[in-house]
Amino acid sequence: MLHTEKHLHRAIDGTLVVGESQIRIDEVVAAFREGKSIGKVRERYPSLKENELRAAIDYATYDPDDVMPNYQVASSYWRYHEL
């Protein structure tokens, strides 16, 4: 069983977000898939804690279909906006 429920929640529109932020999980996953380190992702999203980032990756691995609908947009962002 995943223990991500305290680090991930649904926004009003149903989008899965990380931590207490409104940062979508697909944005975080896209950063890691583009090769960004935890440190680089935290530079971009300083409100996120390392355990929240790890929970996002764990959840994306467990249920990729829930993360993928907006992944292409987020992935494009990380390709063109280097830190």
C-alpha positions in Angstrom: 0.0 0.0 0.0 1.3 3.5 -0.9 1.5 6.0 1.9 1.0 9.1 -0.3 -2.4 10.3 0.9 -0.9 12.8 3.3 1.3 14.3 0.5 -1.1 14.3 -2.4 -4.7 15.6 -2.7 -7.2 16.6 -5.3 -7.8 20.2 -6.1 -11.4 21.5 -6.6 -11.2 20.7 -10.3 -10.1 17.1 -9.6 -6.4 17.7 -10.5 -4.0 15.8 -8.3 -1.7 18.2 -6.5 1.4 17.8 -4.3 1.6 18.9 -0.7 -0.3 22.0 0.5 0.5 23.6 -2.8 -1.5 23.8 -6.0 1.4 22.3 -7.9 0.1 19.6 -10.2 1.7 16.1 -9.9 2.2 16.0 -13.6 4.5 19.0 -13.4 6.7 17.3 -10.8 6.7 14.0 -12.7 7.7 15.8 -15.9 10.6 17.4 -14.2 12.0 14.1 -13.0 11.4 12.5 -16.4 13.4 15.3 -18.0 16.3 14.4 -15.7 15.9 17.1 -13.1 17.3 16.3 -9.6 15.2 16.7 -6.4 17.3 19.7 -5.7 16.5 21.3 -9.1 12.8 20.6 -8.6 12.9 22.1 -5.1 14.5 25.2 -6.6 11.6 25.6 -8.9 9.0 24.7 -6.3 10.6 25.7 -2.9 7.3 25.1 -1.0 7.6 21.3 -1.7 9.4 19.1 0.7 11.5 16.2 -0.4 9.1 13.6 1.0 6.3 15.2 -1.0 8.3 14.9 -4.2 9.1 11.3 -3.4 5.4 10.6 -2.8 4.5 12.2 -6.2 7.0 9.9 -7.9 5.8 6.9 -6.0 2.2 7.6 -6.9 3.1 8.2 -10.6 4.8 4.8 -10.7 1.9 3.1 -9.0 -0.9 4.8 -11.0 0.5 6.4 -14.2 -2.9 6.7 -15.8 -4.0 9.2 -13.2 -0.9 11.4 -13.8 -0.6 11.2 -17.6 -3.6 13.3 -18.8 -1.7 16.6 -18.5 1.8 15.2 -18.7 2.6 16.4 -22.3 2.0 20.0 -21.4 4.1 19.8 -18.3 6.9 18.0 -20.1 7.0 20.6 -22.8 7.4 23.3 -20.1 10.4 21.6 -18.5 12.1 21.2 -21.9 11.9 24.9 -22.7 12.3 26.4 -19.3 15.6 25.3 -17.8 16.4 26.3 -14.3 
